[in-house]
C-alpha cells in the first residue's frame, strides 16, 4: 500500500498538466552514446547514426546534449558537424550518465495556464533493475534543474518516460505489462498508480493497453505500440503476419484502442502503421517499431530499418503530420541497443 499523496502536493500541482509532445518545445534533451554494453559488439557505427538524428533535430529546435566529459563533447561536436548539424543550436552539457535512453530517466515537464513549468523527477530503476548501475541516470532531472535553473519536484513512483504518452487534454496511454509490473512499484495497486498519474501529470482518462512488442526489454513501453498524433487521434502499429509473435498482441491492443473513449466520451480516430519484418541480431529479436518516432518543432523524426515497409510508414506519418517535415533515419544499428529515436529524446516544453 502506497502512502497517500499529501494535500500540499495536490495543491501545488493543481492546474498543471503534461503537454502533448506535438506542442511547442523549448529544447530536446539527448545523451551522447558512450556505454559499450548498450550495443555489445556493435558500438562503432552507433555514434554516427546518433549524430545524424541529433543533427536533423538541430535544424528545428535546440538540442541539449549531455556528454560524459569534454573529450566526449569534442567527439560529438565533430560528428554533428559532419552530419550537417546547426551547431549553434546544440548546447553541450557535461553530466555523467549510465546510459543514453534519456526518454526514460530525464525530467518530465508539466505546465499550467500561466506558462509556469515544473519538472518531475520520477524514480528510475533501470527498467526493473535489469542493467547494473543506474544512479547517474536517476540523478539527471535534479542535476539539470540545478544547472539550468528550473524547479524540480520528486515523485515517489518508478516511471519511465517511454511508458506513457499523453494528448495534452486529459488522456494518457500506457500498458499493463509495464506499469503494473512488480519490478517497478511492488505493493502499489493499479488504483494507486493511476492516482499518482492523475495528480502529477494532470490527466483524467487513463487508457490501458496490454502487452508490449516482442524483443522489448522495457516490459512493454507504449512508445513502441501506440502514440497520440492529435488530441483525438492515435496511431498504432499492427502486424499482418499471423505467424509473427506480435500478431496476436497487436491485434488485441488495436481492439482495445477502438473501444476507448477520449476525455469527452468520444471514440478516438485510430490510424495504423505497419511493423517492419522481424529483425534479429545474434539470435535476439529486436524491438523495431515505426511508432518510436519523435515529434519535434516543425518535424517528425522516424526510425527506418532498411525494409520495404520503411517508405509506407513514412508516407503514413507524412499524411498524419501535414504541417511537419517527416524525416527517416536509419536505425538498424541503434535498435541493437533495444531502442531508437523516441527513446533517445526527451522534450522540454
N, C-alpha and C positions, 0 to 999 in steps of 0.2 A: 504494500500500500504506500503510495507516494504521499509526501507531506502536502497539505493544501497550499495552493498558491496564495501568498499573502495579499491582503487587501491593498497594501501600499503599492505592490506591483501592478495589481489590476487598475488602480487609479493612475499610476504612471503611464500605462500603456493604452489607456482609454483614448480612442480616436486614431490610433496608429494602425497601419495596415502594411502588408508586404506588397510592393508594386509588382505588377507583371513584368516579366523580362523584356517584353516589347515596349515598355515605357522608357523614356529617355534615361541615359546613363551619364554620370559624371566621368566614369572611367570603368575599366575592367581590370581585375587583378589576375595575374598569371604567375606561375612559379617555374623558373628555368629548370629543365630536367638535369638531374645530377646523380640520382640513385641507380647504380648499375643493376641492382637486384630487381628493379621495377620492370626492366626489359632484359632479362637474363640472356646473355649470349647474343643480343641483338640491339645493343645500345647505340652503336656507331651511327646508324642513319637517323636516329631519333632527333638530335638537336636541329638538324637541317629541316626536317619535316615540321618540327615545332616552330622553328623560326619562320617558316612560310605562313603558318597560321597567325602568329603574332604580328608579322609584317602586314598581312592582309587586314587584320583588325586595326592596326595603327593608322590606316588610311581613313578610318571612320570615327575613331574616338581615342582618347588617351588610354594607353596601356601602362599599368603599374606592375612592373616586372620584378618579382622577388628573385634575388640571386644570393648564393650562399656566401660569396666574398667578392672582392674587387676583381680577382682573376676571372671568375665566372662571369662577372659583368662585362669584362672586355671581350671574352669569347662570345657572349650573347650579342653584344653590340656589333661585332664583326659579321656574324651570321645574319643578323637582322638587316644590316646594310646590304649584304649580298642578295637578300631576299626582296629588296626594294622597299623596306620599311620607311615610313615618315619618322625618322629617328627623333625629331623634335617632339613627337607625340608619345615617346616612350620614357617613362620615369623608372630609373633603376633603384631598387630598394634592397639594401643588404640585410637580409634576415635568413638565418639558417633554418632549414626545414628538413623533415624526414623524407618527403615525397613531393610530387608535383601536382597532385589532384586537389587543387585549391577549391574547387567547387564544393568539396566535402568538408573542409576544415576552415575555410575562410569565413569572414563575417557575413551574416545575412542581415540586410537592412530593412527597417520598417520606417515609414514616413507618416506625417499627419497633414491635415488640410492647410496648415500654416507653412508647410515646406520644411519642417524640422525633420532631421534624420537621426535615427538611433540604430547602432549596430548591435546585433545579438550574437553573443558568444556561447554557442551550444557546446556541449561536451563532445569530444571526438575520441573514439577508442579503436581506430584502425579497422573499421568495418567488422566489429565484433572481435577485436584483438587477434586478427589474422596475421599481421605482418610486423612483428618486432616492435621497436621503439616508435612512439608517436607523440612524445612530449613536445617536440619542437613544433609540430603541426598544430597541436592543440593550443599552443600559446599564441598563434598568429593573430587572431582577432584582437587580443589585448595589445600585442606589440604594434600592430598597425594603428590602433586607436591612439596609443601613446605617441607614436611618431607623427601621425597626420592630424591629430587634434580633434577626433570625433568621439562622441560619447559611446560607451560600450557597456552593455548590460549582460551579466552572466545568466545563463539559463540552465536549470538543473535537469537537463534531459539530453541524452545522447541522440544526436540527429545529424545526418549528412545532407548537404545542400542538394545532392543529386537524387535524394529520396522523396523530394516534394516538388510540385510545380503549382503555381497559382495563376489565376486570371486577373488578379488585382481588384476584383469586385466581390470577393467573399468566398470564392470556391477554391478548394485545394485538392489536388490529385496526389495519391500516394499508393503504396502497396502493403498488403497484409504480410507478405513474406519478409519484408524488411523491417518496417516499423514495429511489428508485433513479434519480431524475433527475440527470444530471451537473451541473445548475446548483446543486445543493445540496452534495454531497460528492464532487467529482470525484476519481477514483483509489481510492475506497473500494469494496470488494466488498460484495455482499449479505451474505455471512457476517460481514464486519467490522461492518457496520451492525447486524446482528442481535445481535452480541456486545455492542455498546455499549448496546442496548436492554435486554438481559438484565441486564447488570451495573448500570447506572444506575437502571433502573426496577423491577428485581426481578421480571421476568417470565420465564416458561419456555416459553411457547407463543405464537409469533408467527404471526399469521394474515394472509395477503396477499390483498387484493383487487386488481382490475386497474386500470381507468381511472376517473377522476372524471367528474362530470356536465358537460354542455355549459355553456359560459359561465364555468366556474370558473377564475379566473386563478391559483390556487394549484397548478396541475398535478395536482389531484385529491385534495383533503383528504377524509379519511374521515368527517368530521363533517357532510358533505352526503350521505353514502351509507348508512352503517350505524352503529348505536350499541348499546352494551350497555345493557339496561334491567333486568338482573339477572345474577347470577353465571352462569346457564346460558341466558340469553335475549338474542337480538339482534333489533333491529327494523331493517329496511332499506327503502329506497324502491324502488318499481317503476313502470314506465311501461307503460300499456296500449295506447298508440297505436303501431302498428308503423312509422308514418311519422316518428315523432319521433326526433331524434338520440340521445336517451337510451335508446331501447328495447333495442337490442342489448346495449349495455354493462351496463345494469342487469340484464338477464336473465342475462348471463354472471356477474356478481357474485353474483346470487341462487344460481346453480348452485354457485359456489364455497362460499358460506356453507352450503348444505345438505350439502356434502361435508366440512365442517370438523368437528373434534373438539375438545372442551374439554381443560383441563389433566388431567382424569381419563380421557380417551379416549372420552368420551360425546358423541353429537351434540348440537349446540345446538338449542334451540327457536327457530325462525325465525318472526318476525312481520313483516308488511309494512305500509307506509304508501304512499298514492298520491303521485304527483307532481302539483303544480299544472299547469294548462295552460301551455304555453310562453309565457314573458313576455319582451318585448323593450322596449328603450328606445333611441331614436336608432339603430335597426338592430342593436343588440347584444343577443345572447341573455344573459339574466340567470340566475345560478345559484340560482334559487329552489328551496328544498327544505324539506320539513317535518322532515327529520332534523336540522336545525340548531337543535334545542331545547336548553334548559339545565335541568339537574336541580338544583334548589335545596333547601334545608331545608324540607320540607313542601309544595313546589310544583314544577311544571314550567312553564317559560315557553316558549311555542312561537310561531313566526312564522306569520302569516297573510298572504294576498296578495289579498284581495277576490275569491276564486274559489269556485265551488261546492264544491270539494274541501276547503275550509278546515274545515267542520264535520265532515266524515268523518274528517279527520286528527285533530282534537281529540277526537273520540269514541274513536278507537283509542288515543290516548295516555291518555285517562281510564281505559280498561279496563286498560292496561298499568301504570298507576300509581294503583291504587285508594285508596292512603293519602295521596296528594298532590293538591293543588288544581291542576288544569291550566288555565292561562290563555293565551289567544291574544292576540297583539299585532300590530297592522297594521305590516307591514314592507315595503310596496311601494316606499317611498322609500329606506329603509335598504338594500335589496338592490341599488339602483343603485350603491352602493359595493362591490358584489360580496361581501357577507356579511350575516348577520343576527345573531340573538341569541347563539348559541353562540360565534361569532367575537368578540363584544364582551365576553365574560366569561371570567374565569379563577378557579377556586376555590382557597381556602386551607383545606386540611383541618385 
